[in-house]
Amino acid sequence: MKYRILFITLTFLLMELAVYSQENSVPTKQINHTMHTWTGLLTTYRFSDNWGMTADLIIRRDEFLKEPGFYFARLGAGYWFSDNISLAMAYGNLWLYRPQLRDKNFILEYRFDQQLVVASSLWKFNVTQRFRIESRWREIVEGDQTLGRTFSERIRYLYTFRLPISKNPSVPQLMFSNEILLQFGKQIVNNPLDQIRLFVGIRHSLGKGVAYDLGYFPIFQQTAAGNVYNLNHTIRLLFYFSTKKSKLDNYNLQMEEQE
């Protein structure tokens, strides 16, 4: 119960901060619509009941499948207090496609993150909540060249609901998630509300620790200009692999990792 109260409180706090940043942004808004595709593999290997590691790979394509978007790789270690509660930290590299650059096609971002994940049940739903703090070092692009790196931090809160529609484990579950991302740093002036990410789709367990989710993944992102927003209409297909079966059907604690 205390974990549920904690995360409900954090949810309302983050939502209030998001609304505040929206209300104080530049009045004239411009929204750009894009089409993306996300695919990836997220793995968890449990050495014991308490210790384990994770390894993730995410690929985004822009204009549906036409252009590269980014490649993201992440490696981490975690401690499981139980199958439903864990602490973890990880290091990640992101290669973001920027074709306008003279000397290369990708800019680099380095990340270090820590997270707390709590899984529970509510009525017929399986619920997972994740609170993550990220430190990010990103290359700065100006015109057709990069000019050093900038540092910022980001707070992410994700909650996911999964609804089994059959007692047969081979039948996919309905799935809904929402994630709020807030960022802070010297270079973050007009867009503290970085992104809001929704997901509506299915989650399907294939047995033996293998599962996937498939669905619509709209991402609403505020750019550094403050009054310019990107609405990315995304089709997402993520595969999960876990070596230890949990009480909530091998729900991978990394769940998803995006730009």
Disulfide bonds with the S-S distance in Angstrom:
none
